């Protein structure tokens, strides 16, 4: 299975997927936000996976964003932490989660 297929499967089978790195403060903030909202999420810590850099390269090809966190809600790429926080402040994150 290709990494792109693995990513597609993950984001289609989970309401929220966060591609993260264990040492990234923005990733920690994203995970905290979803936890505070009481939303279950699937997280992949790319820095602990042997093919993590390949995942990150594939995500960059798919989204034009090469940084983490890479956050997906209901099979849709919504961006990084700043994008997610902005959606939440605008009242647009919860409707996306409740689709």
N, CA and C atoms as a LAMMPS dump frame, in Angstrom:
ITEM: TIMESTEP
0
ITEM: NUMBER OF ATOMS
297
ITEM: BOX BOUNDS ff ff ff
-5.0000000000000000e+02 5.0000000000000000e+02
-5.0000000000000000e+02 5.0000000000000000e+02
-5.0000000000000000e+02 5.0000000000000000e+02
ITEM: ATOMS id mol type element x y z
1 1 1 N 0.854 -1.193 0
2 1 2 C 0 0 0
3 1 3 C 0.888 1.24 0
4 2 1 N 0.549 2.201 -0.845
5 2 2 C 1.34 3.429 -0.899
6 2 3 C 1.03 4.292 0.323
7 3 1 N 1.917 5.206 0.623
8 3 2 C 1.701 6.109 1.757
9 3 3 C 0.489 7.002 1.479
10 4 1 N 0.335 7.429 0.232
11 4 2 C -0.829 8.244 -0.114
12 4 3 C -2.129 7.484 0.158
13 5 1 N -2.16 6.216 -0.188
14 5 2 C -3.337 5.378 0.085
15 5 3 C -3.544 5.239 1.582
16 6 1 N -2.45 5.042 2.328
17 6 2 C -2.546 4.918 3.789
18 6 3 C -3.133 6.199 4.395
19 7 1 N -2.691 7.362 3.899
20 7 2 C -3.213 8.646 4.389
21 7 3 C -4.699 8.757 4.059
22 8 1 N -5.065 8.446 2.822
23 8 2 C -6.484 8.495 2.43
24 8 3 C -7.334 7.596 3.325
25 9 1 N -6.846 6.381 3.6
26 9 2 C -7.58 5.455 4.457
27 9 3 C -7.739 6.018 5.863
28 10 1 N -6.651 6.549 6.404
29 10 2 C -6.694 7.109 7.764
30 10 3 C -7.705 8.246 7.877
31 11 1 N -7.634 9.195 6.936
32 11 2 C -8.5 10.375 7.062
33 11 3 C -9.952 10.049 6.736
34 12 1 N -10.186 8.979 5.97
35 12 2 C -11.57 8.621 5.674
36 12 3 C -12.186 7.777 6.789
37 13 1 N -11.36 7.125 7.6
38 13 2 C -11.864 6.241 8.651
39 13 3 C -11.904 6.882 10.028
40 14 1 N -11.388 8.106 10.169
41 14 2 C -11.356 8.791 11.465
42 14 3 C -11.918 10.197 11.308
43 15 1 N -12.703 10.63 12.289
44 15 2 C -13.299 11.969 12.237
45 15 3 C -12.211 13.045 12.203
46 16 1 N -11.188 12.887 13.063
47 16 2 C -10.084 13.85 13.12
48 16 3 C -8.772 13.091 13.086
49 17 1 N -7.869 13.508 12.196
50 17 2 C -6.523 12.944 12.139
51 17 3 C -5.537 14.098 12.234
52 18 1 N -4.556 13.931 13.133
53 18 2 C -3.504 14.935 13.289
54 18 3 C -2.167 14.261 12.994
55 19 1 N -1.501 14.734 11.959
56 19 2 C -0.137 14.299 11.672
57 19 3 C 0.749 15.255 12.451
58 20 1 N 1.553 14.72 13.366
59 20 2 C 2.186 15.503 14.408
60 20 3 C 3.643 15.101 14.58
61 21 1 N 4.364 15.845 15.391
62 21 2 C 5.689 15.434 15.878
63 21 3 C 5.678 15.652 17.388
64 22 1 N 6.303 14.744 18.109
65 22 2 C 6.21 14.741 19.571
66 22 3 C 6.748 16.033 20.197
67 23 1 N 7.721 16.671 19.567
68 23 2 C 8.367 17.845 20.154
69 23 3 C 7.778 19.17 19.666
70 24 1 N 6.752 19.12 18.828
71 24 2 C 6.221 20.328 18.189
72 24 3 C 5.17 20.993 19.079
73 25 1 N 5.419 22.247 19.507
74 25 2 C 4.442 22.916 20.379
75 25 3 C 3.092 23.173 19.691
76 26 1 N 3.093 23.437 18.39
77 26 2 C 1.826 23.664 17.683
78 26 3 C 1.007 22.371 17.636
79 27 1 N 1.714 21.237 17.509
80 27 2 C 1.038 19.94 17.517
81 27 3 C 0.404 19.693 18.885
82 28 1 N 1.15 19.998 19.946
83 28 2 C 0.621 19.832 21.307
84 28 3 C -0.615 20.703 21.503
85 29 1 N -0.573 21.93 21.008
86 29 2 C -1.725 22.835 21.116
87 29 3 C -2.927 22.285 20.366
88 30 1 N -2.697 21.719 19.194
89 30 2 C -3.794 21.153 18.403
90 30 3 C -4.433 19.985 19.148
91 31 1 N -3.603 19.084 19.678
92 31 2 C -4.127 17.924 20.406
93 31 3 C -4.895 18.388 21.645
94 32 1 N -4.368 19.41 22.333
95 32 2 C -5.041 19.95 23.519
96 32 3 C -6.408 20.534 23.139
97 33 1 N -6.471 21.265 22.029
98 33 2 C -7.737 21.871 21.597
99 33 3 C -8.8 20.797 21.368
100 34 1 N -8.465 19.757 20.631
101 34 2 C -9.452 18.701 20.369
102 34 3 C -9.82 17.965 21.657
103 35 1 N -8.844 17.76 22.547
104 35 2 C -9.139 17.115 23.834
105 35 3 C -10.094 17.976 24.659
106 36 1 N -9.84 19.295 24.692
107 36 2 C -10.717 20.208 25.444
108 36 3 C -12.123 20.234 24.858
109 37 1 N -12.233 20.043 23.549
110 37 2 C -13.547 20.007 22.9
111 37 3 C -14.221 18.64 23.081
112 38 1 N -13.494 17.684 23.665
113 38 2 C -14.034 16.346 23.871
114 38 3 C -14.144 15.547 22.584
115 39 1 N -13.273 15.867 21.625
116 39 2 C -13.311 15.219 20.323
117 39 3 C -12.199 14.174 20.249
118 40 1 N -12.577 12.934 19.917
119 40 2 C -11.566 11.893 19.722
120 40 3 C -10.807 12.177 18.434
121 41 1 N -9.525 11.902 18.466
122 41 2 C -8.723 12.097 17.266
123 41 3 C -7.695 10.989 17.164
124 42 1 N -7.272 10.736 15.944
125 42 2 C -6.19 9.792 15.663
126 42 3 C -4.948 10.634 15.423
127 43 1 N -3.855 10.282 16.084
128 43 2 C -2.623 11.041 15.89
129 43 3 C -1.525 10.117 15.379
130 44 1 N -0.769 10.599 14.43
131 44 2 C 0.435 9.911 13.973
132 44 3 C 1.613 10.815 14.279
133 45 1 N 2.511 10.329 15.133
134 45 2 C 3.71 11.093 15.492
135 45 3 C 4.791 10.75 14.469
136 46 1 N 4.954 11.625 13.488
137 46 2 C 5.834 11.316 12.351
138 46 3 C 7.286 11.119 12.767
139 47 1 N 7.706 11.781 13.852
140 47 2 C 9.107 11.661 14.268
141 47 3 C 9.396 10.324 14.957
142 48 1 N 8.36 9.529 15.239
143 48 2 C 8.585 8.223 15.87
144 48 3 C 8.352 7.074 14.884
145 49 1 N 8.013 7.411 13.636
146 49 2 C 7.733 6.391 12.624
147 49 3 C 8.922 6.268 11.678
148 50 1 N 9.261 5.027 11.294
149 50 2 C 10.432 4.863 10.413
150 50 3 C 10.203 5.498 9.05
151 51 1 N 8.923 5.57 8.606
152 51 2 C 8.632 6.21 7.322
153 51 3 C 7.952 7.572 7.499
154 52 1 N 8.173 8.173 8.659
155 52 2 C 7.549 9.461 8.97
156 52 3 C 7.89 10.568 7.983
157 53 1 N 9.154 10.606 7.54
158 53 2 C 9.538 11.665 6.593
159 53 3 C 8.849 11.45 5.245
160 54 1 N 8.609 10.187 4.885
161 54 2 C 7.882 9.909 3.639
162 54 3 C 6.421 10.35 3.769
163 55 1 N 5.843 10.138 4.954
164 55 2 C 4.489 10.634 5.203
165 55 3 C 4.464 12.15 5.057
166 56 1 N 5.443 12.824 5.668
167 56 2 C 5.464 14.281 5.611
168 56 3 C 5.63 14.773 4.171
169 57 1 N 6.49 14.125 3.389
170 57 2 C 6.667 14.51 1.987
171 57 3 C 5.379 14.301 1.196
172 58 1 N 4.69 13.2 1.457
173 58 2 C 3.441 12.905 0.751
174 58 3 C 2.363 13.908 1.141
175 59 1 N 2.292 14.243 2.429
176 59 2 C 1.323 15.254 2.883
177 59 3 C 1.589 16.594 2.195
178 60 1 N 2.877 16.936 2.033
179 60 2 C 3.219 18.19 1.364
180 60 3 C 2.732 18.181 -0.088
181 61 1 N 2.909 17.04 -0.76
182 61 2 C 2.42 16.911 -2.145
183 61 3 C 0.896 17.076 -2.19
184 62 1 N 0.204 16.524 -1.189
185 62 2 C -1.259 16.519 -1.183
186 62 3 C -1.855 17.873 -0.785
187 63 1 N -1.145 18.616 0.087
188 63 2 C -1.747 19.813 0.694
189 63 3 C -0.989 21.105 0.41
190 64 1 N 0.184 21 -0.174
191 64 2 C 1.078 22.153 -0.363
192 64 3 C 1.53 22.758 0.962
193 65 1 N 1.439 21.987 2.046
194 65 2 C 1.912 22.447 3.351
195 65 3 C 2.884 21.404 3.888
196 66 1 N 4.12 21.799 4.103
197 66 2 C 5.136 20.845 4.516
198 66 3 C 5.38 20.774 6.005
199 67 1 N 4.591 21.522 6.791
200 67 2 C 4.812 21.573 8.231
201 67 3 C 3.758 20.749 8.972
202 68 1 N 4.028 20.482 10.233
203 68 2 C 3.053 19.846 11.117
204 68 3 C 2.638 20.867 12.172
205 69 1 N 1.459 20.699 12.747
206 69 2 C 0.525 19.617 12.499
207 69 3 C -0.193 19.778 11.154
208 70 1 N -0.567 18.637 10.611
209 70 2 C -1.412 18.586 9.427
210 70 3 C -2.726 17.986 9.913
211 71 1 N -3.775 18.8 9.916
212 71 2 C -5.021 18.428 10.581
213 71 3 C -6.123 18.201 9.562
214 72 1 N -6.788 17.061 9.702
215 72 2 C -7.857 16.632 8.806
216 72 3 C -9.116 16.401 9.62
217 73 1 N -10.232 16.95 9.177
218 73 2 C -11.522 16.774 9.849
219 73 3 C -12.526 16.257 8.822
220 74 1 N -13.143 15.133 9.137
221 74 2 C -14.124 14.527 8.238
222 74 3 C -13.623 14.472 6.797
223 75 1 N -12.413 13.906 6.646
224 75 2 C -11.828 13.655 5.326
225 75 3 C -11.413 14.93 4.589
226 76 1 N -11.37 16.066 5.299
227 76 2 C -11.001 17.339 4.676
228 76 3 C -9.777 17.917 5.381
229 77 1 N -8.786 18.322 4.613
230 77 2 C -7.607 18.987 5.173
231 77 3 C -8.005 20.396 5.588
232 78 1 N -7.826 20.717 6.877
233 78 2 C -8.199 22.068 7.322
234 78 3 C -6.986 22.944 7.619
235 79 1 N -5.781 22.373 7.593
236 79 2 C -4.586 23.181 7.765
237 79 3 C -3.787 22.785 8.988
238 80 1 N -3.062 23.762 9.52
239 80 2 C -2.259 23.55 10.713
240 80 3 C -2.987 24.058 11.945
241 81 1 N -2.234 24.276 13.032
242 81 2 C -2.882 24.703 14.269
243 81 3 C -3.488 26.098 14.145
244 82 1 N -2.768 27.031 13.534
245 82 2 C -3.286 28.405 13.415
246 82 3 C -4.6 28.423 12.64
247 83 1 N -4.669 27.637 11.56
248 83 2 C -5.896 27.545 10.758
249 83 3 C -7.033 26.954 11.597
250 84 1 N -6.717 25.913 12.349
251 84 2 C -7.719 25.221 13.166
252 84 3 C -8.22 26.142 14.276
253 85 1 N -7.292 26.835 14.932
254 85 2 C -7.654 27.767 16.003
255 85 3 C -8.524 28.898 15.441
256 86 1 N -8.188 29.384 14.268
257 86 2 C -8.961 30.443 13.619
258 86 3 C -10.381 29.959 13.308
259 87 1 N -10.501 28.747 12.76
260 87 2 C -11.83 28.178 12.49
261 87 3 C -12.638 28.084 13.784
262 88 1 N -11.976 27.661 14.871
263 88 2 C -12.667 27.509 16.152
264 88 3 C -13.147 28.875 16.661
265 89 1 N -12.278 29.89 16.575
266 89 2 C -12.646 31.237 17.046
267 89 3 C -13.783 31.827 16.214
268 90 1 N -13.871 31.437 14.94
269 90 2 C -14.942 31.922 14.062
270 90 3 C -16.227 31.101 14.214
271 91 1 N -16.181 30.064 15.078
272 91 2 C -17.353 29.217 15.268
273 91 3 C -17.583 28.239 14.124
274 92 1 N -16.55 27.974 13.327
275 92 2 C -16.717 27.106 12.157
276 92 3 C -16.155 25.698 12.358
277 93 1 N -15.403 25.478 13.445
278 93 2 C -14.792 24.159 13.651
279 93 3 C -15.826 23.135 14.11
280 94 1 N -16.645 23.479 15.09
281 94 2 C -17.632 22.516 15.606
282 94 3 C -18.616 22.06 14.52
283 95 1 N -19.126 22.966 13.673
284 95 2 C -19.992 22.478 12.575
285 95 3 C -19.28 21.484 11.658
286 96 1 N -17.975 21.713 11.383
287 96 2 C -17.207 20.765 10.561
288 96 3 C -17.1 19.411 11.268
289 97 1 N -16.916 19.454 12.578
290 97 2 C -16.78 18.216 13.362
291 97 3 C -18.101 17.453 13.409
292 98 1 N -19.195 18.179 13.37
293 98 2 C -20.517 17.554 13.535
294 98 3 C -21.166 17.155 12.225
295 99 1 N -20.415 17.3 11.113
296 99 2 C -20.968 16.895 9.796
297 99 3 C -21.357 15.434 9.816
